[in-house]
């Protein structure tokens, strides 16, 4: 267990280089199971979820050579087809082993995945998508996937689930024939996974749209691939600079990742410029909500890409506490994402929770330090932002939950001017 101790009131400024995208790296680790040749991934983020996924691969018999932000994986010597139960329950992304394992080894048994408790996160879309490829799924307390072969199909996903799309795409890569996936997720990390699979010899078109076509192959081969930078992490740091009156330059960014995010943050008065792969936020930006047409109260609503990302809703709510005016936040994807706002109210935020999906924030509010506990990755990062702009000392317990998604967040914030220390307890 760990805690962060933060003394607020110091601006976050400087140059920030985001690590690799967590949500791209995790399915790529699972994708190494699709071939018996080595797969090298670079720019892997040094986070707890990556460590857990590597632990599952190691337990299966995958050869792993890890050096800094690079990992070399070879799944030639798979010795079992049942995933480690404890590790499965520690991370949501363990469900991503279903598609590649059943496609290449005809069978896999895994256990209900863990991860953040931000609402009911259904697995039905995974099960139904794989069933349409000829996979038999059974079980309640654990799940067994079996298939003699992957049967190409016209797959219609019930919802545009990111991980279900990734599972179906990976399985379809080893189905000899053409599979089409309609209502596929379009997120940048889905596109990045497809980029790796194409390097491995897969025939995939339509990544980045809701209609993906996969022409399966008998086998895939090894490849080297660099994980794209994490735009969620970078946007969190941009928000940290904005609420503390700082100036931040993000280098190594992909401009196309920031269009929908910038549209949401502009409603709070946050503006940045993009030049090639550099995002710049100027100092002392005036945070103020921008009314909708007719002077209506503005709203920020999340949804599947290219809508505003759910993973940034918590951070945006903190930014709204420092912006003049009123903003409605509508969280459509997870019914428990908003429950962390009670902690912000304890710090002095003026927030009304209308229901599990909607909150109204009025600002600016003068926040003060308190003792808190991080409930999940994204809410934990939001509490860190609140602590950075609060008066006095804030203690955030369960800090290791933030480590699951943010690489060395305390060290990176210190380098940008934050007064933050980590204590192990």
Buried (B, 14 or more C-beta within 10 A) or exposed (E): EBBBBBBBBBBBBBEBEBBBBBBBBBBBBBBBBBBBBBBBBBBBBBBBBBBBBBBBBBBBEBBBEBEEBBBBBBBEEBEEBBBBBEBBBBBBBBBBBBBBBBBBBBBBBBBBBBBBEBBEBEBEBBBBBBBBBBBEBEEEEBBBBBBEBBBBBEBEBEEBBBBBBBBBBBBBBBBEEBBBBEBBBBBBBBBBBBBBBBBBBBEBEBBBEBEBBBBBBEEBBBBEBBBBBBBBBBBBBBBBBBBBBBBBBBBBBBEEBBEBBBEBBEBBBBBBEBEEEBBBBBEEBEBBBEBEEEEEEBBBBBBBBBBBBBBBBBBBBBBBBBBBBBBBBBBBBBBBBBBBBEBBBBBBBBBEBEEBBBBBBBBBBEBBBBEBBBBBBBBBBBBBBBBBBBBBBBBBBBBBBBBBBBBBBBEBBBEBBBBBEBEEE
